[in-house]
Amino acid sequence: MSNDKLKDDKENKELTKALLKKAMGYSVDEIVEEYAKTDEDNLTLTKRKVTKKHIPPDIPAARALLELFWDKNKDYKNYTDEELENEKQRLLKLLK
């Protein structure tokens, strides 16, 4: 396997992982810091606020994932909830 192929595979995995994260939603810490000048013209941290922010799932990202991994030959409309859950788990394993 050539280096270009390895690089492409790694980039594809990273892109797929980022797309999955956006499709599923995620949490992030937002940090706001305030500094004040001291007598010696140095900056000193006076206030730091950390807020946990939830980024909701993104529908276009979920649609893009489905288009990438959807088997067009299967009729998912007739699947039971258990079969859909199994398919979901299978797709999540593929993304890892």
C-alpha positions as CSV (number, residue, x, y, z in Angstrom):
1,M,0.0,0.0,0.0
2,S,1.5,3.4,-1.0
3,N,2.0,6.3,1.4
4,D,-0.6,8.3,-0.5
5,K,-3.2,5.5,0.1
6,L,-2.3,5.4,3.8
7,K,-2.6,9.1,4.0
8,D,-6.0,9.1,2.3
9,D,-7.2,6.3,4.6
10,K,-6.1,8.3,7.7
11,E,-7.8,11.5,6.4
12,N,-11.0,9.6,5.6
13,K,-11.1,8.2,9.1
14,E,-10.5,11.6,10.6
15,L,-13.2,13.2,8.4
16,T,-15.7,10.4,9.2
17,K,-14.9,10.7,12.9
18,A,-15.5,14.5,12.8
19,L,-18.7,14.0,10.8
20,L,-20.0,11.5,13.3
21,K,-19.2,13.8,16.2
22,K,-21.2,16.6,14.5
23,A,-24.1,14.3,13.6
24,M,-24.3,12.9,17.2
25,G,-23.8,16.2,19.1
26,Y,-21.0,16.9,21.6
27,S,-20.1,19.0,24.6
28,V,-17.2,21.4,24.9
29,D,-15.7,23.6,27.6
30,E,-15.8,27.3,26.8
31,I,-13.1,29.2,28.7
32,V,-13.2,33.0,29.3
33,E,-10.3,34.7,31.0
34,E,-9.8,38.2,32.2
35,Y,-6.4,39.7,32.9
36,A,-5.3,42.9,34.7
37,K,-2.1,44.9,34.5
38,T,0.1,44.8,37.6
39,D,2.4,47.6,38.8
40,E,5.3,46.1,36.9
41,D,3.4,46.1,33.6
42,N,2.8,42.3,33.8
43,L,-0.5,40.7,33.1
44,T,-2.2,38.7,35.9
45,L,-5.1,36.4,35.5
46,T,-8.0,37.9,37.6
47,K,-11.0,35.9,36.5
48,R,-11.5,32.6,34.7
49,K,-14.9,31.2,33.8
50,V,-15.4,27.7,32.4
51,T,-18.8,26.9,30.9
52,K,-19.8,23.5,29.6
53,K,-21.6,24.1,26.3
54,H,-23.6,21.4,24.4
55,I,-23.5,21.4,20.6
56,P,-26.7,19.7,19.4
57,P,-26.8,17.1,16.7
58,D,-26.6,18.4,13.1
59,I,-29.1,16.9,10.7
60,P,-27.1,17.6,7.5
61,A,-24.1,15.8,9.0
62,A,-26.3,12.8,9.9
63,R,-27.7,12.8,6.4
64,A,-24.2,12.8,5.0
65,L,-23.2,9.8,7.2
66,L,-26.3,8.0,6.0
67,E,-25.4,8.6,2.4
68,L,-21.9,7.3,3.0
69,F,-22.8,4.1,4.7
70,W,-26.4,3.4,3.6
71,D,-27.0,0.2,1.8
72,K,-29.3,1.1,-1.0
73,N,-30.3,-2.5,-1.6
74,K,-32.0,-2.8,1.9
75,D,-35.5,-1.8,2.7
76,Y,-35.1,-0.2,6.2
77,K,-38.8,0.9,6.3
78,N,-39.8,-2.6,7.3
79,Y,-37.1,-3.1,10.0
80,T,-38.2,-3.6,13.6
81,D,-36.8,-1.3,16.3
82,E,-34.3,-4.1,17.3
83,E,-33.1,-4.5,13.7
84,L,-32.7,-0.7,13.4
85,E,-30.7,-0.7,16.7
86,N,-28.5,-3.5,15.4
87,E,-27.9,-1.6,12.1
88,K,-27.0,1.5,14.1
89,Q,-24.5,-0.4,16.2
90,R,-23.0,-1.9,13.0
91,L,-22.6,1.5,11.4
92,L,-21.0,3.0,14.6
93,K,-18.5,0.1,14.6
94,L,-17.6,0.9,11.0
95,L,-17.0,4.5,11.8
96,K,-14.5,3.6,14.6
